[in-house]
């Protein structure tokens, strides 16, 4: 994600499309977001929307449960040969 200035976390944006931030976790470095924050301090952009608080506070177990559920739904939708 460093080489792409945060675009490596672009999938997060697709889950929460109104968020200007693509790196939701502390370790997901999103240089583009930091640039937007700088521009907002300068008054050049405004109304930056962050990801929902429940997403940022989600525990690892909750994310794992969501992934398992999504995988089960996808498996049920996949036709068998």
C-alpha positions, -999 to 999 in steps of 0.1 A, spaced: 0 0 0 29 24 5 39 23 -31 3 30 -42 -2 57 -16 -30 37 2 -47 23 -28 -38 -12 -16 -67 -8 9 -92 3 -18 -114 -27 -10 -123 -10 23 -137 19 3 -161 -5 -15 -175 -17 18 -180 19 30 -182 41 -1 -188 74 16 -155 71 35 -126 92 22 -102 69 42 -92 36 27 -69 24 54 -92 16 84 -67 1 108 -37 18 123 -13 -4 103 -31 3 70 -11 33 59 -32 55 36 -10 84 24 -38 97 1 -60 102 32 -33 121 50 -30 143 20 -68 150 21 -65 158 58 -37 183 50 -59 199 22 -88 202 47 -66 220 72 -57 244 44 -94 249 36 -92 234 1 -114 204 8 -141 199 34 -167 174 46 -143 145 48 -163 115 59 -146 88 80 -156 51 81 -183 43 106 -172 40 142 -185 4 145 -162 -6 117 -132 10 133 -140 -6 167 -148 -40 154 -129 -68 171 -109 -94 152 -135 -121 162 -163 -100 147 -144 -96 114 -137 -133 113 -174 -142 119 -183 -118 91 -158 -135 67 -170 -170 76 -206 -160 71 -198 -143 38 -179 -174 27 -208 -196 36 -233 -175 17 -210 -175 -14 -206 -213 -11 -244 -217 -10 -247 -195 -41 -221 -214 -61 -237 -241 -83 -223 -276 -80 -212 -294 -111 
